[in-house]
Each structure stands twice: as structure tokens, then as C-alpha cells.
Amino acid sequence: MATKPVEHLLQPGTVAHHDQAEWDRLVTRVGAQPFQSWAWGELKARFGWQPYRLSSGDGSTIAQLLIRPYRGLAVAYVPRGPSTIDGRPPDLSIVKSMVSLARSRRAAFVRFEPDLVEGDPGTADLDQALRSAGFKVAGRTLQPRSSMRLDIRPDEADLMAAFSKGHRADIRRAERDGVTVRVGTTDAEVDLLHGMLLAVLQRKTFTIHSAAYYRALWREFGDNARLFIAEHGGEVVASSLDLSVGRHGTYLVAGSTPAGLEHRAAHLLQWHAIRWAKERGAEMWDMWGLADARGRYELALNNGADAGSPEMTQLEADARRDPLDGVYRFKKGWGGRVIRTLPAYDRVFIAPVYWLWQRRRGEA
């Protein structure tokens, strides 16, 4: 999607990008998440957002800024960014350029959601850089803050050995029961996945997108997206939609029928998806989202917290109430590690509108 020229709004040393191949090379170079890719910006453009892609002159910092009209003004958002090489602090010229661009589009605020993991090198520097630029920590994030990530660089035999005994057995059971996996090729098959998600939605409370959204996502990402279809006895029993961009593989969304659950089709789908991303050169597989209370609980437990303390008991109870916690055991069994990214950072320009937006999303 074409964007209006913005060069006059940018700080010296900041570059605006209008070429897909050039931008995606930068995304791969800095190791950014799929949400900074050209395709993600084009996807969001179909649903009311305007993407702007900026980099530092040396390409060490990149940021895809998304801006959407809101009540006569706008909101501005950088999903999983800014992204930098080796987690170094972002070039402040980009931060200032994004602030200037957001204000020029009448944004009430701009939100950054960095991809850095708590405790990793560079987190303190990033926090200091954003605070010095007028940002404050937000109470909640738009993307899941806690997740499970699996290093998929080892060979397949070693990966399989690291899975839980139960997961290895479930993969073998699916194969023994005659479950087969193929690649989906039609919009109608994306709609089948959406139908499964709607069925799950009736049993649990969480948010899904429309069928049109998933069709658009699948088409925009092209070869970087894969729709997997699991069948048993000639019937579709499970499906997943996954991404592989640069070093990142992402388990984005999946659904099963009762027959799929019975025959462990989701386990076989996941194994096929991991192998696909690995073959494409991905190094990390993101299970995409845990209940944040579960992430906090597991990380605290790993750091020696007493599971019987009142604080940990409360975290455990909070996790169990979160609809996302229902998939924790499934995600845990693949042998990854629990991670929690840094919080969101907001730069507020129009406080009353910002407060209204937070209230509508349950953040206030």
C-alpha cells in the first residue's frame, strides 16, 4: 500500500522505506519479528491501519509504525518494535521521527511494544532510552507478553528427544491412527480453520479475528505463511496457520474438531509446522501466547520462588482463570522456555483520548 511522503517529518539520519524487498532484507538482518515485516503492514492496511517503515541510516534500527483513525484523531502503534541488531538501544532519531510522524497524523498517543525479553542484554538501555524520550510504561500490552519459545536449531532427532514423553507418544499415536497432514491451498480451507476457532470460542472466552482477516493474512505472507490441514478418515479434523519470517517461526492460530482431539491431530500438526519453519531457516519457534500470570508464575518458580507463598498462590489462581491457560500444558510439552517481553511504552499527546482508549480496552 502506497504511503504519503513523510521525509519532511523525519529526523536527520532516519530513512523512510517504500520498497518491499529492501524493507524485508532489513527485517531479516536485524532479526525482527514477523509483525515488523512488509506483509504484516499490508495486512493491517486492509483493516484500516496505515503502515510507515523507518530505519536508521545504517540499518541497525528499524520500526514499522501503524496509524489508525480513532474518534476524529488516531492511534499509533509499533508491534514488537523498534527492532535493533543484537538488542542494542534504538537510534533515537527513529524514536523522535516516529513521535513526529504520529503527531502529524493527529495521534492521541504512540505505543511501542519491544520484542526484548526481560533480563536479556539491552533491556535496561532500551528502557532508559524510551523514558528519556518521554515514554511511560503502560499497564497492558496488545500482543501477548508471556510466551513459550523453542530453539529449533538442533537436528530433528534432538528436538524430538526434548519433547515430553506424552507429546512424543501423541505424535506417534496420531500417525498410528492414520492422521495425515497436507498443505492447504484455498480460501475455503482457511474458512474451515476459522470455523474450528468459532467452535472453540463457544467453549472458552478469547478473541479471534474474522475469516476475512485470516484469508488476507495467508495471502499477504505468501510463502512465509503455511496453512496445515490434518485429516482422518477423509475428514478435516484439525488445521493451523503458521508463519516463518527470517529466524522466527510463529505458531499463530490452530483449531481441532472433537475427532482431532481424540486422535491427537494437533500434536502432529505442530511437529509438521516446526519442521517446516526449521527447513526455511528459522531458529526459534514461538508458541505465541501464554496467560501472563502463568508466565510470571513459571519464571518466578524458575528463579526459586516458594510455590506455596501467598503471592505465588494468587498468580496460580489468576493463571487458571485466564482462557489462555488452557493451552499451557500443550505448549509446555514441546520443550521450550517461558519468556516475558518488556512492557508496552506509551508517549501520550492527548491525555483524555488516551484514557478513553485505555478504558475501552480494559487498561484503565
Secondary structure by P-SEA (a helix, b strand, c coil): cccccccccccccbbbbccaaaaaaaaaaacccccccaaaaaaaaacbbbbbbbbccccccccbbbbbbccccbbbbbcccccccccccccaaaaaaaaaaaaaacccbbbbbccccccccaaaaaaaaaaaabbbbbcccccccbbbbbbccccaaaaaaaccaaaaaaaaaaaaabbbbbbbccaaaaaaaaaaaaaaaaacbbbbbcaaaaaaaaaaacccbbbbbbbccccccccccccccccccccccccccaaaaaaaaaaaaaaaaaaaaaaacccbbbcccccaaaaaaaaaaaaccccccaaaaaaaaaaaacccccaaaaaaacbbbbbbcccbbbbcccaaaaaaaaaaaccc
